[in-house]
Amino acid sequence: MDRRTAVVTGGGTGIGRAVAERLAAEGAQVHIVGRRAQPLARVVEENPDLAIHPHVADLTDTTDVRRLGELFAGVTVDVLVNNAGGTVKDVAPGLTGKFEDFRRTVELNLLTTMNVTEALWPALRRPGGRVVGIGSIAGQRGGGDAYGAAKAGLTGWAFDLAKVGGRDGITVNVVSPGYVQDTEFFNETGRSARHDILVAQTLLGRSGRPADIAGVVRFLASEDASWLTGQVIGVNGGALLGR
């Protein structure tokens, strides 16, 4: 990772933060992107010896995404990690609420990834660029309604992008986490009924950690993964077996 440039969206908390810290610890210049300044600043403050650079942007706003692309014009980006996403809170009842839930969830999890990748595509190293999307076990086996649908869409999109990127030596893969407790998505730090149920579904008997996901992303970003593209890597403790 030494002297490589990486961009990590949703880099202020949870999995995104763990990925950013892992890549930076191995010598990468890491740019973290998020819509809230405070979590981004905290990552920088708590890692004074690492080359982590914060950028505030709302990735659902095409103006912000375009500005992000302009920021990296003339810069070679070695690794792009599309981690930003999430779920919609306080959904209204009825058809209108259901429609808005799906629209917003797809926007948060799929359109943001497409927008950022499109904006930074010209900057990706050719050959040798790496694009890694953070999917979800919900996109493989269902779950979360709109969220699972959006993450499944992310996988289909990544498969097509891998075909495009292959012509330039750019790899595109998806990491699909299972239950990673210490994230804003699950918002849990201790035991709960849900925690026990989800852990019981694994073969390894524990919840995932952000560092578990970061290690796999680091591999996909490395030269060791130069012939690996168009794949979904499940990191779920055996909660869903591979096919």
Helices and strands as residue ranges (DSSP letters): E 5-9, H 14-25, E 29-34, H 37-45, E 52-56, H 62-71, E 79-82, H 94-106, I 107-111, H 112-120, G 121-123, E 130-134, H 138-141, H 146-166, E 171-177, H 193-200, H 210-221, G 223-225, E 232-235
